[in-house]
Amino acid sequence: MNFKELGRTGLKVSEIGIGTEHLFDQTKDVVESVILSAIENGINYFDVLFSVQHYLEKLALPFKKYRDQLIITGHLGTTESQGKAKRNRSIKESRKAFLRILSVLKIDYVDILNIQYVKANEFEKVMNPKGLLDLAISFQDEGKARYLGLSTHDTSVAKQAIKSGKFNMIMFPINLANHGLMGRDELLTVCSKNKIGLVAIKPFAGGKLLKRNQTTQFAKYQTGGLSFKKKIPPDITPSQCIYYVKSFPEVSVVLMGVKNVEELNENLGYLTMQESELDYSPFIKIF
Ligand SMILES: NC(=O)c1ccc[n+]([C@@H]2O[C@H](COP(=O)([O-])OP(=O)(O)OC[C@H]3O[C@@H](n4cnc5c(N)ncnc54)[C@H](OP(=O)(O)O)[C@@H]3O)[C@@H](O)[C@H]2O)c1
């Protein structure tokens, strides 16, 4: 596993990270085995997307055990509603939700506190006094968060966030399916010029790129703005998808989602593959 510096933070992050969205409904055994197996394979970057009790409980044991070796990102902007995650921008409820992440995971701080899924029409509100940014800064002042991040599926929001100088890290979808996305190259350049860590989310476009032989609808949130239908080639592999995202020097972490250890192991195959097996160039023409 290679490690990269996350922007100017000084944090050394594994080039592959684990997104935990698709572990939400898995059993405790499956979640624990994915996290432990990822750690054994050298992965140190983990994304904790939700503040839902049963999901956090499943992550708690391995996170507590290996806390010192891990870079953990927690999110602001969703809360729990009847066991499910719900987008919620209330400051009071977001405060409670983040404190629950810390207390259920039994950790004192997160390495990065991320303001989640910011849309263009709410960016100003997030940034205004008493908005989510102020809440994130207050947690940073209390030592509960080391660095701040923002995730979005909109290149213009990502660029504004970087230019504000308030964030150390940006999460944005980068995958073969958004190869032609307008503004994506410019975003990569802005990240690099400002030394901002880029965490590339959705390397498989939320799993759509791996629906081999199927005609699949890609949604804007999976591509950062493009919506289209495409027949997925029969021979595309997770390793090629990862290698494509990894090929951008601006990307610090490829944040992949898996739903079990079998998927994790298959995806980590890229580590031992020959260059020829990782060639993704035939798929660029398709997307
Ligand atoms: N939504 C947001 O706003 C947001 C913001 C910030 C961070 N994130 C983070 O980004 C992470 C990454 O996004 P993601 O998990 O949606 O996208 P992803 O990595 O593109 O897709 C993950 C999905 O791909 C499929 N997959 C993975 N490996 C496979 C394999 N070997 N064979 C077949 N299918 C395979 C699985 O879904 P199926 O098998 O079910 O098809 C898996 O759950 C999330 O987990 C989350 O932590 C999201």
The ligand as a Gaussian input file, in Angstrom:
#p B3LYP/6-31G(d) Opt

LIG

0 1
 N      -22.929000      10.384000      -0.584000
 C      -22.103000      11.328000      -0.174000
 O      -22.408000      12.517000      -0.153000
 C      -20.777000      10.997000       0.309000
 C      -20.063000      12.042000       0.792000
 C      -18.839000      11.765000       1.265000
 C      -18.345000      10.503000       1.311000
 N      -19.036000       9.480000       0.848000
 C      -18.341000       8.193000       0.985000
 O      -17.887000       7.718000      -0.237000
 C      -17.841000       6.304000      -0.141000
 C      -17.727000       5.716000      -1.510000
 O      -18.952000       5.788000      -2.227000
 P      -19.782000       4.495000      -2.601000
 O      -19.490000       3.451000      -1.561000
 O      -21.188000       4.858000      -2.865000
 O      -19.214000       4.194000      -4.036000
 P      -18.324000       3.142000      -4.788000
 O      -17.071000       2.804000      -4.089000
 O      -18.233000       3.720000      -6.141000
 O      -19.286000       1.868000      -4.848000
 C      -19.388000       0.954000      -3.811000
 C      -20.267000      -0.206000      -4.248000
 O      -19.727000      -0.840000      -5.411000
 C      -20.068000      -2.214000      -5.405000
 N      -18.827000      -2.997000      -5.398000
 C      -17.653000      -2.713000      -4.773000
 N      -16.745000      -3.676000      -5.022000
 C      -17.359000      -4.609000      -5.798000
 C      -16.949000      -5.824000      -6.377000
 N      -15.712000      -6.313000      -6.208000
 N      -17.839000      -6.493000      -7.148000
 C      -19.096000      -6.011000      -7.341000
 N      -19.552000      -4.859000      -6.814000
 C      -18.689000      -4.158000      -6.048000
 C      -20.824000      -2.464000      -4.122000
 O      -22.205000      -2.251000      -4.337000
 P      -23.268000      -3.356000      -4.769000
 O      -22.557000      -4.701000      -4.684000
 O      -24.366000      -3.193000      -3.801000
 O      -23.651000      -2.979000      -6.173000
 C      -20.321000      -1.339000      -3.259000
 O      -21.124000      -1.079000      -2.165000
 C      -19.094000       5.984000       0.669000
 O      -19.060000       4.711000       1.232000
 C      -19.073000       7.082000       1.697000
 O      -18.354000       6.690000       2.850000
 C      -20.253000       9.701000       0.326000

